[in-house]
Each structure stands twice: as structure tokens, then as C-alpha cells.
């Protein structure tokens, strides 16, 4: 492997740039990379921020990004990357090793390069090609850190592996990785590692039914239930509803899972609405919406819930049944009541539920609504 010192010394940094070019007072890429290994923790944290904010600003691949990828891969084994740093805020307020955050940055870059065709402009053709060419060596580094003793590092490495093995040229590694996931990752005592393993296996079409049936953790079982193969299994529906009705588990699931995003509003809630009865949903949503974890009001679950409860439109031609009445009361009390956060953004799923209330519902907060019955 190329030494990181050589990469810094031998790369022509004057020929590449990041989001701010050579603007005065803005650190340049080699200074950012060198600071990752500083003895000053604050300097390391700033360098990590600059990796995202300058070298990979808003998911863009700049000319400085591919050589930065090579440098980050080269330093993953350096003991200075064990420094505890603040995790991505989307994963909650906690400290993780810098190594885990660097693996997360690599995942972001590799996903930007992979999705360039769908979400331009993520960078120029030469920069995207250079990042794609780096996939094999990034994969081998990520696979190594899947066996780390630190679950935060394993969690991040698994996200990077999942991203990379979506690339056609690396697809041949899926089988060997799946064997390891089933034999080792699913035996991990760490919930996050097991959830990541299940998500990866399901995304590749492997059977997650044994996990659904035997894992002791409700979140891991619910993750296994998300597989399309388990969509009709009552045990899977019960597992998902159990997570919804347990505030601590629901809050834990709000974090972002590398490569898979946020499970709770985008996977668990839609799956529950599609699979459960209306009575079951009301029972599960009552404790959840009593103190909804941050991030609950995202995704399209409001429209799904409306269609589930009123498949023929609202108001219904027939009198409301008890489950419909209970749901409307729940929506009035929890989604639009005085304790509910205001509806301020167009993507809030409660916008699809507003006209279920008698006079609409407040958008920026306001008095509670009475249900229309």
C-alpha cells in the first residue's frame, strides 16, 4: 500500500482543487489531509468537517476528491485515527473513532460517484471515473475494517462494503461477504452491526427469516422483517409494530444507517402501514406519537396512512367504523394537538392528513383540532 506521506509529497496539489478553489483563508486539500493526523483533537475535527465541506461539498466530487480518497484509505490504520470525534449528527450525539467517520466519508464519496448518472452534477467525468477506479482498493480496505473490535468502525465499514458491492465489477465478492455476514456479523453483540448485516443480506436477496425468528433484539428482528420475502409473515408485522410502540427503540432507529438511510420514517413506518390492520396501527402509533422522536415527521407515511384508513376517499360514503374514529382522534390529539411540533415544511407527512380535520389543521402550530365526528 502507498504510504500516506508519499501521497502528500508526490501529488501535484496545485493541479487539483476543492469547492472553494484557492480562496484566501480557506485551507487547501493537503493541509486538510495532514490535519487529520494532528495531535490536536480540535484540528482533527476541523479537518473532518473540511473533508465534507470543501473536498466533498454537498456530495460533489471535485478534482481534489480522488487523491483525498487515496490518502484516507492509506491512513485508516494509523493509530491517530482512533481519536474520539463527534459522530455525524444524524447518528445522534455521541463520540466515535475518527476512523469510523473517515469510513463514512468514503461511503459518501463512493455513493456520489455511483449515483452520478442519476443525480448530476456530482462532478466532472474525469473525477467520477477516478473515484470509480478506486473502488477495488477502497473495498479491500473496508473489508479489513469489518473485522475491527470496535463496533462503530464495523458499522461504518459495513455501509461502505454495501455501497461498493453494488458496483458490477465488485459483485463477485458478494457471496464471500454474505457468508461472513451470516457467520460473524450476525453473531455480533452489537445491535447496529447486526442491523447492518441484515439490511445488506436482504438487499442482496438472501433469506433473513432465521434472524426474524431467532434474534433476541426487536429492532434486529424488525429489520429482518423489512425483506420483501417476509412481507406476508405475521411475525414480521408484529416485530415492526413492536418497534413502533417502544419509544426507546423507535428513537434509536431514527439515526442514519450508512448506505441505507433512515429506517424509521422511510422503512418501518411505511411497512407497518402496508401490513398491519388499522386497529394494530392505532395501538402502535398511540405511544409513538405521544412523544414522537425527532425525525418521525418525514417520508410519505401520512399519505399511506390516509389511503389505508380511507381507501375510497374522505369523507367516506359510509359511517366511520371504530378503527377509523380512533385513528382520527389520534391524529387530532397527537399530530395536530398543542404538544405536536408545527408543520412547517412541504415534506412533512402530516400535510396529507390535514384535511381529515374539520377545518383543516394548523400549519405553523395553533390550537388543537377536533376530529370530524
N, C-alpha and C positions, 0 to 999 in steps of 0.2 A: 504494500500500500504506500502511496506517496505521502511523505511527511508534510504535516501542515505548515511547518516552517518553510519548506521548499515551495509550496503553493503560494504563500505570501510573497516570497522573494522573487519567484520566477514568472508570475503572472504580470502581464502588462496592464496594470490597473488604469493607466491613462487612456486606454483604448475602450474601456467599458464604463458604464455609469448606472446610477440608480435613479429614483424618482425625482430627486432634486438636482441632478447633474453636479455641477461644481459650485453651487450657490455658496456664498460666503457664510461661515459659521456652521455649516452643515457637515457632519463627519462623513468622510469618504469610506468606501467599502472596505479597504484593507484595515483602516483604523477600527471600524466596527467589528470586523472579524477578530482582530488581535485583542480587542477589549473583552471578547467572550471568555478569554482565558486570564483576565486580570485577577490580581489578588484582592482587588476592591470589589466587594459584592455589588455595591451600587453601580459601579461601572459595568459589571456583567449584566445587570438588569437593564440598564440603558441600552446596551448593545443588543440584547434580545429584542427590546422594543424597536430599535432601529432596523433589525433584520426584517421585521414585519412592516414598519412604517416607511422605510426607504428602499431596501433591497427587494422587497416583495409587496409594495404598497398596493392595497386594495386588490390583492390576488393577481397582480400584473407581474409578468416575467420580463425583467429588464436585462440588458446585456451583462450587468454585473451579477445577475442571479445564478447562472450556471457555474461560474467559478466559485461563488459562495457555497453552492451545493457541495462541490468537491471538498471545500475546506471543512464544512460542517461534518460531512461524513468522516473526514480524517481525524477530527478532534473528539468524536463520540467516546472514545476510550480514554481520553485524558482525564485524570482524577479531578481536575479543576471543573469538569462538567458535573461533578457531584454537588456543587453548591446549591443549597435550597433557594429557590426563587419563587415569586408568586405565580401560581398557575394561571392559565387562560381564565379570565373572569367567567367565561361561560361554563367552567367546570367547578365553580364555587370558590369561596375564599379559603385557600389553603396553600401551603408551600410544597413544591415538588422539586426533584433534582433538575438542574438546568438541562441535563441530558434528555430528560423526558420532553421538555419544551422544545429542544432542538429537533427531536424526532417529530414532534408535532408540526414544526415549521417545514420540515422536509415533506411531510404529508400534504401540507397546503400547497407547496410548490409543485409537487408531482400531480396533484389533482388539477391545478391550474393548467399544467401542460397537457394533461389528458383531456380536459374539457374545452380546450382552445377552439375546437371545431364547432362546439355548441354555444359557447359564450364568449365570442370575440368582443373587444380586443383584449386578450390576456398577455400579449407580447408579440414581437416580430417572429417571422418564420424561423430565422436562424436561432433565436433564443429558445423557442419552443423545441426545435429539433435537438438542440444541445441538452436540454433537460430530459427529453425522451431518451436520448442516447445514454444518459447517466443511469437509467433505470436498473440495469443489471447490478452495478456496483452499489447502488443505494439499497437494492433488495438484499444483497448479501450482508450488508451492514445491519439492516433492520432485522433480518432473520437471526443474526447473532444476539441482538439485544432482546429477542423474545425469551431467552433463557436467563435473563437477569434475575437476581434475587430480589430486586425492588419491584413491587407490583405496579408502581406508577410508570416505570420505564417499560415494563412489559405491556401495559395498557396502551401506551403511545406507540410502541413498536408494532403491536398487532394492527393498529389503524393504518400504519404505513405499509405493512405487508398486504393488507386487504386492498389498499389502493393500487399498489404496484401489480398485484396478481390479476387485476382486471385488464392489464395490458396483454395483448395477444402473444407477444414474444416471450412473456414470462408465465403464461398459462400452464405450461408443463410442470411448474413447481406446485401447482395446487394440490395434487394428490399427496405428495410427501408432507406438505404443510397440514393438510386435513388430518392425516394420521397423527401428527404431532399434537394438533389441537385436541383431538379426541383423547389421546393417551396422556397428555401432560397439562395443557391449558385448562381443560375441563376438570382436572383434579386440583387446581389451584385453590387455596383457601380464600383467595381474594374475589369478592363479588364482581368487581369491574372486569377482571381478567376473564372470568367465566362468561359474563355477558358478551364481551367482545368475541370470544371464541364461538359462542352460539350464533351471533349475528353473522360472522364470517361463514360458518358452515352452512347456515340457512341460505345465505346469498349465493352460495355455490351449488345449491340443490341437495345438500346432504341431509339425512334424516336427523332431526333433533327431538324426535319423540322420546327416546330414553331420558334426555335431560328434562323434558316436561314431566315425565312420570316419576323421576327419582331425585332430582336436585333438591336439597333442603331449603334453598333460598327462593322466596316467592318472586323476586324480580328476575332471577335467572330462569325460573320456570315460565314466567310471562314472556320473557324474551324468546324462549323456545317456541312458545305458542304463536308467535307472530309469523312463523313459517306458513306458507300457503298450504302445505301438506297437513297442517294441524288446524286449519281454519274451522273444520266441522267437528272438532273434538270438544265435548263439553268440559273436559278437564282443562283444556286450553282457555276457554272462555272464563272459567272460574278463576284461573290463575291471573288473567288480566284484570278481572274485576277486583280481585283481592288487592292488587297493587293500587288500583284507583281508590279504594276505600281505606287505605292505610296511609295517613298523611306523611309519615316519615319516609316510606318507600316512594310515594309519589314525588316528594321533594327531591329525593336522591336521583330520580330518573329525569329531572329537568336538565341535567348537565348535557353538554355536547359530547357525543361519542365520536372519536375520530373516524372519518370516512362515512359514518352512518348518521351523523347529525343528532338532533334531539328526539329521543324516543317518545317522551311522554305526550306532547301535543300532536306530534306528527305520525306516531305509530300506535301507541297504546290506546289513546282515546278514540281514534277512528276505528280501530279493530274492535274495541268494546261496543261501540255504537252499531257496527255492522253485524255483530254476532249475538249480542245479548238481547233479552226481552226488554221492553220498556220498564217493567217493574224492576228488573235487575239493575237497569241503568239508574233509575231514581234512587235505589238503595245505595249504589256505589257513589253516585255523584253528590249525595247529600253531605257526607263528611268531607269529601274533597273540596266542594265549593264553599263550605263553611269558612275555610281559611285557605283559599287556593294558593298553592305555591307560585312564586314568581315564574312567569313564563307559561302558565296554564292557558292564558288567553292568546293563543297563537294557532295557526293552522286553519283547517276548514271544518273542524268538528261541529261548529254551530250549524252550518248548512246540513251536515249529515244528520245531526240530531233532529233538526226540524223535519227533514224528509222521512226520518224513521218514525217520528211521532205522528206526522200528518201526511201520509203518502199521497192523499188525494187533494192536498192543498189546505190552506187555512183561511177562514174558519171552516171546519169540517161540515159536511151536509148533515151528519148525524150528531146527536148529543155526545158530549165528551164522555169517554169512559174513565174509570177511576185512575188508571195509569196516566192518561193524558192530563187529567186535573192535577194529579200530584206533580207531574213534570212542570206544568205551567206555574204552579205555586213555588216550586223550587227555583225556576228561572227568575220569577219576580223577586223572591227573597234573596237569592244568592248572587245572581248575575247582575241585577239592577238595583239591589237594595242599598241602603245607606252605607253599608260596610264594604260594598264592592268597589274595586278600582274603576275610575272613569273610563269610558270608551272614547279613545282619542285617535286611534289610527285606523286606516281603512282595512287593515288586515285582521283586526280584532274579530274573532269568530262570533261574538255576540251581536254584531251588526245583522247577521242572518236571523237573529231571534227577536229583534226589537219590535217588529210589528205583531208579535204574538201578545204583546201587552196592549191594554185597551186604547191608550193614546200614544202608541209608540213607547220609546224609552229614552231616558236622558243620555246624551252623548258625552258630555263633559262632566258627568256627575249630576246629582239632583235628588229630589225626593224619590222614595221607593215607589214602584208601580204596583197597583193591584192587578192580579190576574183577571182575565176576561170571563169570569164565571161567578 
